[in-house]
């Protein structure tokens, strides 16, 4: 009981929360899940404040707290505490599957986890890191400066808003959010971001860099994938391996030396589509393909003349795969043209990303 009393007296608060494009349902118990660093806790604390729920009737428990290192959360004691103290809202943060044998009976339950829980009594709400439009809400500058800052800072809420010590924030996130072996694996993955890889190939590369068991690596890659730390994208053109992407382009750059800009821009485009729930495949090195057979090509600085020549050379490939339209995503260029009946349109990332919003 003393531990529960401690949590009840130490309710966290947001210091400077910027609204997100996510809304938590009012009349349901919730499982808010998503990759570490996405801002899940802040979203829930803002929800509590917006709904004007009394602090005295809210119990926030951080299961990742060091206080649980030598103690466990007992479901019977928890239920008794809820009833004796008239707790209406229970928040379980950093929850992992089967931490409790069952959830206590409470008026409102919010469970925060990295992966979606297997519980049909909870309304599942997935949270991604910031998309470009959300990032701009953190900015007070002109859109073009916003894009440059987005490029440098990435999608983690902790990095948005013009922090001057972004390197230190990224370093702290890396060191505090991942175990030693996870850090080493992330370094390997970042060096091969956007490459076609199988889990076996990742294991082969990893064991040349640090001591790692095959079982641990396969298990961790599966966990990273389920959490959304990495994505494997099917390729319609190249069947060997899948294109592997890290969840944040700036984080991947932070972990590497001399990463080409095109890799960062390529990842930025793919993650935008994923966050907007658009299922994609790759067409080899030629771009990303949507279910509507729209081909999206990352070409940050490509001119119209240059793209037109390349489009002519690849036109037979586009026809073979049934491409219905081609969108060229650039940094600042806009143009459009047709080859036979196929329409090509180039637009800047800041315009394209908002058009692809859900």
C-alpha positions as CSV (number, residue, x, y, z in Angstrom):
1,X,0.0,0.0,0.0
2,X,2.9,2.4,0.8
3,X,4.1,2.1,-2.8
4,X,0.6,2.8,-4.2
5,X,0.4,5.8,-1.9
6,X,3.7,7.0,-3.2
7,X,2.4,6.9,-6.8
8,X,-0.8,8.6,-5.8
9,X,1.1,11.5,-4.2
10,X,3.5,11.8,-7.2
11,X,1.2,12.5,-10.1
12,X,3.2,13.7,-13.2
13,X,2.2,16.7,-15.2
14,X,3.1,18.0,-18.7
15,X,5.4,21.0,-18.7
16,X,4.7,22.3,-22.2
17,X,2.4,20.0,-24.2
18,X,1.5,20.8,-27.9
19,X,-1.7,19.3,-29.1
20,X,-1.5,16.2,-31.3
21,X,-3.8,14.9,-34.0
22,X,-4.9,12.0,-31.8
23,X,-7.9,11.8,-29.6
24,X,-8.5,9.3,-26.9
25,X,-12.1,7.9,-26.7
26,X,-14.0,9.1,-23.7
27,X,-16.4,6.1,-23.1
28,X,-13.9,3.2,-23.3
29,X,-11.0,1.7,-21.5
30,X,-7.9,2.4,-23.6
31,X,-4.7,0.7,-24.7
32,X,-2.5,3.5,-26.0
33,X,0.5,1.8,-27.8
34,X,3.4,2.9,-29.9
35,X,7.1,3.1,-30.3
36,X,9.2,4.5,-27.4
37,X,9.6,8.2,-27.6
38,X,6.4,8.8,-29.5
39,X,4.8,10.9,-26.7
40,X,2.3,8.4,-25.3
41,X,2.6,9.5,-21.7
42,X,2.3,13.2,-22.5
43,X,-0.8,12.5,-24.6
44,X,-2.5,10.7,-21.7
45,X,-1.6,13.4,-19.2
46,X,-3.0,16.0,-21.5
47,X,-6.2,14.0,-21.8
48,X,-6.6,13.9,-18.0
49,X,-6.1,17.7,-17.8
50,X,-8.4,18.4,-20.8
51,X,-11.2,16.2,-19.3
52,X,-10.7,18.1,-16.0
53,X,-10.4,14.8,-14.0
54,X,-9.6,15.4,-10.4
55,X,-6.1,14.5,-9.4
56,X,-7.4,12.9,-6.2
57,X,-9.4,10.4,-8.2
58,X,-6.6,9.5,-10.7
59,X,-3.8,7.0,-10.0
60,X,-0.8,7.0,-12.4
61,X,1.5,4.0,-12.0
62,X,4.8,3.8,-13.9
63,X,5.6,0.1,-14.1
64,X,9.1,1.0,-15.4
65,X,9.8,2.9,-12.1
66,X,12.9,1.8,-10.1
67,X,10.5,1.3,-7.1
68,X,9.4,-2.0,-8.8
69,X,12.9,-3.3,-9.0
70,X,12.5,-5.1,-5.6
71,X,8.7,-4.9,-5.5
72,X,5.9,-6.2,-7.6
73,X,2.5,-4.8,-8.4
74,X,-0.1,-6.9,-6.6
75,X,-3.5,-7.0,-8.2
76,X,-5.4,-7.6,-5.0
77,X,-3.7,-4.7,-3.2
78,X,-4.3,-2.5,-6.2
79,X,-8.0,-3.3,-6.4
80,X,-8.3,-2.6,-2.6
81,X,-6.5,0.7,-2.9
82,X,-8.8,1.7,-5.8
83,X,-11.9,1.0,-3.8
84,X,-10.7,2.6,-0.5
85,X,-9.5,5.8,-2.2
86,X,-12.3,6.2,-4.7
87,X,-10.0,6.0,-7.7
88,X,-11.9,6.6,-10.9
89,X,-9.1,6.7,-13.5
90,X,-6.2,4.2,-13.4
91,X,-3.2,4.8,-15.7
92,X,-0.7,1.9,-16.1
93,X,2.4,3.2,-18.0
94,X,5.2,1.1,-19.6
95,X,2.9,-1.9,-19.3
96,X,4.0,-5.3,-20.8
97,X,1.7,-8.2,-21.6
98,X,0.8,-10.3,-18.6
99,X,2.4,-7.9,-16.0
100,X,-0.9,-8.4,-14.1
101,X,-3.0,-11.6,-14.2
102,X,-6.0,-9.4,-15.0
103,X,-6.9,-5.7,-14.9
104,X,-8.6,-4.2,-11.8
105,X,-12.2,-3.0,-11.9
106,X,-12.1,0.8,-12.2
107,X,-14.3,3.4,-13.9
108,X,-11.6,4.3,-16.5
109,X,-8.6,2.3,-17.4
110,X,-5.7,3.6,-19.6
111,X,-2.9,1.1,-20.3
112,X,0.2,2.5,-22.1
113,X,2.4,0.0,-23.9
114,X,4.9,-0.3,-26.7
115,X,2.9,-2.9,-28.6
116,X,-0.8,-3.5,-28.9
117,X,-2.1,-5.7,-26.1
118,X,-4.1,-8.8,-26.7
119,X,-7.2,-7.7,-24.8
120,X,-10.5,-7.1,-26.5
121,X,-11.8,-5.1,-23.5
122,X,-9.4,-2.3,-24.3
123,X,-9.9,0.1,-27.1
124,X,-6.6,0.1,-29.0
125,X,-5.2,3.4,-30.1
126,X,-1.8,3.4,-31.9
127,X,0.4,6.5,-31.6
128,X,3.2,7.3,-34.1
129,X,5.9,9.9,-33.5
130,X,5.2,13.3,-35.1
131,X,4.3,13.7,-38.7
132,X,5.3,16.9,-40.5
133,X,2.1,18.8,-39.8
134,X,2.3,18.0,-36.1
135,X,5.9,19.0,-36.1
136,X,5.0,22.4,-37.5
137,X,2.7,22.9,-34.6
138,X,5.8,22.9,-32.4
139,X,7.4,25.5,-34.6
140,X,7.0,29.3,-34.5
141,X,9.1,29.9,-37.7
142,X,8.4,30.0,-41.4
143,X,7.5,26.7,-43.1
144,X,10.8,26.4,-45.0
145,X,12.8,26.8,-41.8
146,X,10.3,24.3,-40.4
147,X,11.3,21.8,-43.0
148,X,15.0,22.3,-42.4
149,X,14.4,21.8,-38.7
150,X,12.3,18.8,-39.3
151,X,15.1,17.3,-41.4
152,X,17.6,17.9,-38.5
153,X,15.4,17.0,-35.6
154,X,13.2,14.2,-36.9
155,X,9.9,13.0,-35.5
156,X,10.5,12.6,-31.8
157,X,8.4,15.1,-29.8
158,X,11.3,15.7,-27.4
159,X,13.4,17.1,-30.3
160,X,10.7,19.4,-31.7
161,X,10.4,23.1,-30.8
162,X,13.8,24.4,-31.6
163,X,16.0,22.8,-28.9
164,X,19.6,23.9,-29.3
165,X,20.9,20.8,-27.5
166,X,19.3,18.3,-29.8
167,X,22.4,16.2,-30.0
168,X,22.4,15.7,-26.2
169,X,18.6,14.9,-26.2
170,X,19.1,12.3,-28.9
171,X,22.0,10.8,-27.0
172,X,20.0,10.7,-23.8
173,X,17.1,9.0,-25.6
174,X,19.5,6.4,-27.1
175,X,21.2,5.6,-23.9
176,X,18.2,5.6,-21.6
177,X,15.7,3.8,-23.8
178,X,17.7,0.9,-25.0
179,X,19.8,-1.8,-23.5
180,X,23.5,-2.2,-24.4
181,X,22.9,-4.9,-27.0
182,X,19.9,-3.1,-28.4
183,X,22.1,0.0,-28.8
184,X,24.6,-2.1,-30.7
185,X,21.9,-3.6,-32.9
186,X,20.5,-0.1,-33.7
187,X,23.9,1.0,-34.8
188,X,24.1,-1.9,-37.2
189,X,20.6,-1.2,-38.5
190,X,21.2,2.5,-38.9
191,X,24.3,1.8,-41.1
192,X,22.0,-0.3,-43.4
193,X,18.9,1.9,-43.3
194,X,16.9,1.7,-46.6
195,X,18.8,-1.4,-47.7
196,X,17.2,-4.8,-48.6
197,X,17.9,-7.1,-45.8
198,X,16.6,-10.4,-44.3
199,X,16.9,-11.1,-40.5
200,X,19.6,-13.7,-41.3
201,X,21.6,-11.0,-43.1
202,X,21.2,-8.7,-40.2
203,X,22.5,-11.4,-37.9
204,X,25.5,-12.1,-40.1
205,X,26.4,-8.4,-40.1
206,X,25.7,-8.0,-36.3
207,X,27.9,-10.9,-35.2
208,X,30.8,-9.4,-37.0
209,X,30.5,-6.3,-34.9
210,X,29.5,-7.6,-31.4
211,X,28.9,-10.8,-29.5
212,X,25.3,-11.7,-30.0
213,X,23.3,-15.0,-30.1
214,X,21.1,-15.9,-33.0
215,X,18.1,-16.5,-30.8
216,X,18.4,-13.0,-29.1
217,X,18.8,-11.2,-32.4
218,X,15.8,-12.9,-34.1
219,X,13.7,-12.3,-31.0
220,X,14.8,-8.6,-30.8
221,X,14.2,-7.9,-34.5
222,X,10.7,-9.3,-34.1
223,X,10.1,-7.1,-31.0
224,X,11.5,-4.1,-32.8
225,X,9.2,-4.7,-35.8
226,X,6.1,-5.2,-33.6
227,X,6.9,-2.0,-31.7
228,X,7.5,0.0,-34.9
229,X,11.2,0.7,-34.3
230,X,11.9,-0.8,-37.7
231,X,9.8,-1.6,-40.8
232,X,10.3,-4.2,-43.5
233,X,8.7,-3.2,-46.8
234,X,7.9,-5.8,-49.4
235,X,9.4,-5.2,-52.9
236,X,7.3,-5.8,-56.0
237,X,10.3,-5.7,-58.2
238,X,13.1,-7.3,-56.2
239,X,12.1,-10.5,-54.4
240,X,15.3,-11.0,-52.4
241,X,14.9,-9.4,-48.9
242,X,12.8,-6.5,-47.9
243,X,13.6,-2.8,-47.6
244,X,14.4,-2.1,-44.0
245,X,13.7,1.4,-42.5
246,X,14.3,2.8,-39.0
247,X,11.4,4.6,-37.4
248,X,13.0,8.0,-37.4
249,X,15.2,9.4,-40.1
250,X,17.1,11.9,-37.9
251,X,17.7,9.2,-35.3
252,X,19.2,7.0,-38.0
253,X,21.4,9.8,-39.1
254,X,22.5,10.5,-35.5
255,X,23.8,6.9,-35.3
256,X,25.8,7.0,-38.5
257,X,28.6,9.0,-40.0
258,X,28.2,10.7,-43.4
259,X,24.7,9.4,-44.3
260,X,23.7,10.6,-47.7
261,X,20.9,13.1,-47.8
262,X,18.9,11.0,-50.2
263,X,18.6,8.2,-47.6
264,X,17.3,10.6,-45.1
265,X,14.8,12.0,-47.6
266,X,13.8,8.5,-48.8
267,X,13.1,7.4,-45.2
268,X,11.1,10.6,-44.5
269,X,8.8,9.9,-47.4
270,X,8.2,6.3,-46.5
271,X,7.5,7.1,-42.9
272,X,5.0,9.8,-43.9
273,X,3.0,7.2,-45.9
274,X,3.2,4.6,-43.1
275,X,2.0,7.2,-40.5
276,X,-0.9,8.1,-42.7
277,X,-1.8,4.4,-42.9
278,X,-1.1,4.0,-46.6
279,X,0.1,0.5,-47.3
280,X,3.2,0.6,-49.5
281,X,5.6,-1.7,-51.5
282,X,8.8,-0.7,-53.1
283,X,9.4,-1.0,-56.8
284,X,13.1,-1.8,-56.5
285,X,15.0,1.4,-56.4
286,X,12.4,3.2,-58.4
287,X,10.1,4.4,-55.6
288,X,7.1,3.5,-53.4
289,X,3.9,1.9,-54.7
290,X,0.5,2.5,-53.1
291,X,-2.6,0.3,-53.5
292,X,-3.9,2.7,-56.0
293,X,-0.8,2.0,-58.1
294,X,0.5,5.5,-57.6
295,X,4.3,5.5,-57.8
296,X,6.0,7.9,-55.4
297,X,9.6,8.8,-56.2
298,X,11.9,10.6,-53.8
299,X,13.9,13.1,-55.9
300,X,14.8,16.0,-53.6
301,X,16.7,18.2,-56.2
302,X,15.9,16.6,-59.5
303,X,15.0,19.1,-62.3
304,X,12.1,18.6,-64.7
305,X,14.4,17.9,-67.7
306,X,16.4,15.3,-65.8
307,X,13.3,13.5,-64.5
308,X,11.6,13.6,-67.9
309,X,14.6,11.8,-69.5
310,X,14.6,9.2,-66.7
311,X,10.9,8.7,-67.0
312,X,11.2,8.0,-70.7
313,X,13.8,5.4,-70.0
314,X,11.7,3.7,-67.3
315,X,8.3,4.1,-69.0
316,X,8.2,0.4,-70.1
317,X,8.7,-0.6,-66.5
318,X,5.9,1.6,-65.3
319,X,3.5,0.2,-67.9
320,X,4.5,-3.4,-67.0
321,X,3.6,-2.8,-63.4
322,X,0.4,-1.0,-64.1
323,X,1.4,2.4,-62.7
324,X,-1.6,4.8,-62.9
325,X,0.2,8.0,-61.8
326,X,3.6,9.2,-60.7
327,X,4.3,11.6,-57.9
328,X,7.8,13.1,-57.6
329,X,8.5,14.4,-54.1
330,X,11.1,17.2,-54.0
331,X,12.5,19.7,-51.6
332,X,11.3,22.8,-53.4
333,X,10.6,22.0,-57.1
334,X,7.2,21.9,-58.7
335,X,6.4,20.7,-62.2
336,X,4.2,18.2,-64.2
337,X,4.1,16.5,-67.5
338,X,2.6,13.5,-69.3
339,X,4.1,10.6,-71.2
340,X,1.4,9.1,-73.3
341,X,-1.5,8.8,-70.8
342,X,0.6,8.6,-67.6
343,X,0.7,11.8,-65.6
344,X,3.8,12.9,-63.7
345,X,3.6,15.6,-61.0
346,X,6.4,16.9,-58.8
347,X,5.7,18.8,-55.6
348,X,7.7,19.9,-52.5
349,X,7.6,17.6,-49.5
350,X,5.9,20.2,-47.2
351,X,2.9,20.3,-49.6
352,X,2.9,16.6,-50.5
353,X,3.0,15.4,-46.9
354,X,-0.1,17.4,-45.9
355,X,-2.0,16.3,-49.0
356,X,-1.3,12.7,-48.0
357,X,-2.7,13.3,-44.5
358,X,-5.5,11.0,-43.5
